[in-house]
C-alpha cells in the first residue's frame, strides 16, 4: 500500500469552499482505499488530507483523471500553501 498525509492552507475564509471542491472531485478514483479530508482544529484556514492507495502507481494515475484535473483547476486559486507532506506505507487498521 501507499499513503500520503498532507496539510493545505487556503486563502483566508475559503477553506469550506476548497473542501467542497475536493469532496466533489475525488469520489471515483481506482485504487484509492481511503481519502479523508479533515479540518484543522487550531488553524481556521487549514485542512489535512489522508490518502491510502493500493500502490503508488494508482495514486499517480489518479492525478490524470478528468474529475481530479477539474478539481485541481477549480481549487488551485484557493490554496495559499502546502506543508507537512509525508509518504507512508500503511500496514492495516480499522477501515482498511
C-alpha positions in Angstrom: 0.0 0.0 0.0 0.9 3.6 -0.4 -0.1 6.5 1.8 0.1 10.3 1.9 -0.6 12.8 4.7 -0.6 16.4 3.9 -1.7 19.8 5.1 -3.1 22.5 2.8 -3.7 26.1 3.9 -6.3 28.1 2.0 -6.5 31.8 1.4 -8.4 33.3 4.4 -12.0 32.3 4.6 -12.1 29.9 1.7 -11.4 26.6 3.5 -15.0 25.3 3.2 -15.1 26.1 -0.5 -11.9 24.1 -1.1 -13.2 21.2 1.0 -16.4 21.0 -1.2 -14.4 21.0 -4.4 -12.1 18.2 -3.2 -15.0 16.1 -2.0 -16.8 16.6 -5.3 -13.8 15.8 -7.5 -12.4 12.8 -5.7 -15.2 10.3 -5.5 -14.3 7.7 -8.0 -10.5 7.0 -8.0 -9.5 3.4 -8.9 -7.1 2.0 -6.3 -8.0 4.6 -3.6 -8.7 2.7 -0.4 -9.3 5.9 1.7 -9.4 9.6 1.1 -10.1 11.6 4.2 -10.4 15.4 4.4 -10.2 16.8 7.9 -10.5 20.4 9.2 -7.6 21.6 11.3 -8.8 22.5 14.8 -6.2 25.1 15.5 -6.0 26.9 12.1 -9.2 28.2 10.6 -7.8 28.0 7.0 -6.1 24.7 7.1 -7.1 21.2 6.1 -5.4 17.8 6.4 -5.7 15.1 3.7 -5.0 11.5 4.5 -4.9 9.1 1.5 -4.4 5.3 1.3 -3.8 3.7 -2.1 -3.3 0.1 -3.2 0.0 1.3 -4.7 1.9 4.4 -5.7 1.1 3.9 -9.4 -2.7 4.2 -8.7 -2.1 7.5 -6.9 -0.1 8.8 -9.9 -2.8 7.6 -12.3 -5.5 9.4 -10.3 -3.9 12.7 -11.0 -4.7 12.2 -14.7 -8.4 11.5 -14.2 -10.7 14.2 -15.6 -12.6 14.7 -12.3 -9.3 15.2 -10.4 -7.9 17.5 -13.0 -11.1 19.6 -12.8 -10.9 19.7 -9.0 -7.3 20.8 -9.2 -8.1 23.5 -11.7 -11.1 24.7 -9.8 -9.4 24.7 -6.3 -5.9 25.9 -7.2 -6.7 29.6 -6.7 -8.0 28.9 -3.2 -4.7 27.3 -1.9 -2.3 29.5 -0.1 0.3 26.7 0.5 1.2 23.1 1.3 3.1 21.8 4.2 3.8 18.7 6.3 3.5 16.3 3.3 4.8 12.8 4.2 4.6 9.5 2.3 3.8 6.4 4.3 3.4 2.6 3.9 0.1 1.7 5.5 0.1 -1.7 7.1 -3.5 -2.0 8.2 -6.0 -0.9 10.8 -9.7 -0.1 11.0 -11.1 0.9 7.7 -8.5 -0.9 5.6 
